[in-house]
Amino acid sequence: MSEKQLRTREEIRAEMERQGISYAALARQTGQPRQAIYLVLNTNNPCRFGKSHNAAVALGIKEGEISNGRRCA
């Protein structure tokens, strides 16, 4: 089984520039809120919980599962 290669914030921003896409377009592609995408890519946020975690996983910055907001039992 092959592991997905994690990407850095810089790699994602460079790819956005090469493709000419905006934060809003990337948010639509990944199904994540635009503000979460912006904050994940432009701050030193550890992306541990909530929307920032989901955005980081969707972008391939970190491993994990995208949560649906429900609490664990």
Residue pairs with C-beta under 8 A, 6 or more apart in sequence:
4 60
4 63
5 60
6 60
6 61
6 62
6 63
7 59
7 60
7 61
8 61
9 40
9 41
9 42
9 61
12 41
12 59
12 60
12 61
13 41
16 22
16 23
16 26
21 29
23 34
23 37
23 38
23 41
24 34
26 37
26 59
27 33
27 34
27 36
27 37
30 37
30 55
30 58
30 59
31 58
32 51
32 54
32 55
32 58
32 59
33 51
33 55
35 51
36 51
36 52
36 54
36 55
37 55
37 59
39 45
39 52
39 55
40 47
40 52
40 55
40 56
40 59
40 61
41 59
45 52
47 53
47 55
47 56
47 61
47 62
50 67
53 62
53 64
53 67
54 66
54 67
56 62
56 64
57 63
57 64
57 65
57 66
58 66
